[in-house]
Amino acid sequence: MKIGFIGAGAVARSIAKSAIQAEHEVLLSARRGPQGLRDIVGVLGTKASAVSVEEAARLEMVVLAVPWLQVPAALEGLPNWEGRILVDTTNPFAQVEPELVLADLGGTGASELVAALAPGARVVKAFNAIRMEHYDKGPQFHGGKRVIFVSGDDQDAKAVVIGLVEQFGYASVDLGGLVAGGRMQQAGGPIAGRDWVVAP
Ligand SMILES: NC(=O)c1ccc[n+]([C@@H]2O[C@H](COP(=O)([O-])OP(=O)(O)OC[C@H]3O[C@@H](n4cnc5c(N)ncnc54)[C@H](OP(=O)(O)O)[C@@H]3O)[C@@H](O)[C@H]2O)c1
């Protein structure tokens, strides 16, 4: 499968590595444009390439991995998603330095806001509850498996993402729909940020 990425930072690179190990092709994009991604793509190897945000967004599966305040700019102006899968990894931080400050979403879930900005997308929230410092240690943990939580309203799209998570070697936990599940796993939610593991 070809997987597009909007964002080429820590999250995009970690997921891209897993995808490449699982024999997928990854197409990364960022605000700086494809020319600025040469080094990143070089490190990832021949199954990685750099494209524009528009090109990445055209693929059947697209991972959104940009800072929260950049989500509107990253999605703005893209054509209707026409049912393509958008995997939302973002967390709603209004500030990350010098300390993390959650954005005030007025009680709405972050992925609900993302879905509103991506008309026609089948949004699946995943990979956002785990910190990359944990993810990068790999799926195995003393015989158990690290958990990636997944939530989404479209069962088929969610099944595709769950399949990918399991192909990467991690355990998936289906948290249900985007509203309840998304709010549980987003930053500030009850399960966010911990290194969850399923026992062997
Ligand atoms: N780091 C973690 O442990 C972790 C874990 C789970 C979830 N998350 C969430 O995942 C998201 C990404 O985090 P990260 O740590 O990967 O961030 P990061 O390392 O700062 O990378 C952000 C990436 O987004 C790109 N970007 C910014 N604005 C853009 C735009 N308007 N259009 C296209 N690309 C744009 C940046 O490209 P340029 O450099 O060219 O601007 C950069 O490649 C955040 O929402 C974060 O809260 C992070």
The ligand as an SDF file (V2000), in Angstrom:
LIG
                    3D

 48 52  0  0  0  0  0  0  0  0999 V2000
    5.8770   13.4100   19.4280 N   0  0  0  0  0  0  0  0  0  0  0  0
    5.0760   12.5380   20.0440 C   0  0  0  0  0  0  0  0  0  0  0  0
    5.4880   11.7530   20.9170 O   0  0  0  0  0  0  0  0  0  0  0  0
    3.6190   12.4870   19.6640 C   0  0  0  0  0  0  0  0  0  0  0  0
    2.9080   11.3180   19.9320 C   0  0  0  0  0  0  0  0  0  0  0  0
    1.6050   11.2190   19.5430 C   0  0  0  0  0  0  0  0  0  0  0  0
    0.9980   12.2820   18.8670 C   0  0  0  0  0  0  0  0  0  0  0  0
    1.6900   13.4320   18.6270 N   0  0  0  0  0  0  0  0  0  0  0  0
    1.0160   14.5040   17.8900 C   0  0  0  0  0  0  0  0  0  0  0  0
    1.3230   14.3000   16.5090 O   0  0  0  0  0  0  0  0  0  0  0  0
    1.4550   15.5480   15.8230 C   0  0  0  0  0  0  0  0  0  0  0  0
    2.8410   15.6370   15.2090 C   0  0  0  0  0  0  0  0  0  0  0  0
    3.8050   15.6190   16.2490 O   0  0  0  0  0  0  0  0  0  0  0  0
    5.3710   15.5280   15.9330 P   0  0  0  0  0  0  0  0  0  0  0  0
    6.0150   15.2760   17.2490 O   0  0  0  0  0  0  0  0  0  0  0  0
    5.6200   14.6100   14.7850 O   0  0  0  0  0  0  0  0  0  0  0  0
    5.6620   17.0370   15.4700 O   0  0  0  0  0  0  0  0  0  0  0  0
    6.9780   17.6100   14.8190 P   0  0  0  0  0  0  0  0  0  0  0  0
    8.1340   16.6820   15.0350 O   0  0  0  0  0  0  0  0  0  0  0  0
    7.0810   19.0220   15.2760 O   0  0  0  0  0  0  0  0  0  0  0  0
    6.6760   17.5960   13.2460 O   0  0  0  0  0  0  0  0  0  0  0  0
    5.6380   18.3630   12.7240 C   0  0  0  0  0  0  0  0  0  0  0  0
    5.6300   18.2010   11.2020 C   0  0  0  0  0  0  0  0  0  0  0  0
    4.4670   18.8850   10.7080 O   0  0  0  0  0  0  0  0  0  0  0  0
    4.8460   19.6260    9.5510 C   0  0  0  0  0  0  0  0  0  0  0  0
    3.9340   20.7420    9.3670 N   0  0  0  0  0  0  0  0  0  0  0  0
    3.7190   21.7930   10.1850 C   0  0  0  0  0  0  0  0  0  0  0  0
    2.7910   22.6030    9.6490 N   0  0  0  0  0  0  0  0  0  0  0  0
    2.4220   22.0590    8.4680 C   0  0  0  0  0  0  0  0  0  0  0  0
    1.5070   22.4400    7.4650 C   0  0  0  0  0  0  0  0  0  0  0  0
    0.7730   23.5570    7.5750 N   0  0  0  0  0  0  0  0  0  0  0  0
    1.3850   21.6490    6.3770 N   0  0  0  0  0  0  0  0  0  0  0  0
    2.1220   20.5120    6.2560 C   0  0  0  0  0  0  0  0  0  0  0  0
    3.0190   20.0980    7.1830 N   0  0  0  0  0  0  0  0  0  0  0  0
    3.1560   20.8700    8.2850 C   0  0  0  0  0  0  0  0  0  0  0  0
    6.2550   20.0810    9.8670 C   0  0  0  0  0  0  0  0  0  0  0  0
    6.8810   20.4390    8.6730 O   0  0  0  0  0  0  0  0  0  0  0  0
    7.8450   21.7350    8.6010 P   0  0  0  0  0  0  0  0  0  0  0  0
    8.9800   21.3970    9.5180 O   0  0  0  0  0  0  0  0  0  0  0  0
    8.2100   21.8230    7.1610 O   0  0  0  0  0  0  0  0  0  0  0  0
    7.0410   22.8860    9.1240 O   0  0  0  0  0  0  0  0  0  0  0  0
    6.8310   18.8160   10.5110 C   0  0  0  0  0  0  0  0  0  0  0  0
    7.3050   17.9460    9.5120 O   0  0  0  0  0  0  0  0  0  0  0  0
    1.1790   16.6220   16.8780 C   0  0  0  0  0  0  0  0  0  0  0  0
   -0.1680   17.0110   16.7970 O   0  0  0  0  0  0  0  0  0  0  0  0
    1.4730   15.9180   18.1940 C   0  0  0  0  0  0  0  0  0  0  0  0
    0.7490   16.4840   19.2780 O   0  0  0  0  0  0  0  0  0  0  0  0
    3.0030   13.5510   18.9980 C   0  0  0  0  0  0  0  0  0  0  0  0
  1  2  1  0
  2  3  2  0
  2  4  1  0
  4  5  1  0
  4 48  2  0
  5  6  2  0
  6  7  1  0
  7  8  2  0
  8  9  1  0
  8 48  1  0
  9 10  1  0
  9 46  1  0
 10 11  1  0
 11 12  1  0
 11 44  1  0
 12 13  1  0
 13 14  1  0
 14 15  2  0
 14 16  1  0
 14 17  1  0
 17 18  1  0
 18 19  2  0
 18 20  1  0
 18 21  1  0
 21 22  1  0
 22 23  1  0
 23 24  1  0
 23 42  1  0
 24 25  1  0
 25 26  1  0
 25 36  1  0
 26 27  1  0
 26 35  1  0
 27 28  2  0
 28 29  1  0
 29 30  1  0
 29 35  2  0
 30 31  1  0
 30 32  2  0
 32 33  1  0
 33 34  2  0
 34 35  1  0
 36 37  1  0
 36 42  1  0
 37 38  1  0
 38 39  2  0
 38 40  1  0
 38 41  1  0
 42 43  1  0
 44 45  1  0
 44 46  1  0
 46 47  1  0
M  CHG  2   8   1  16  -1
M  END
$$$$
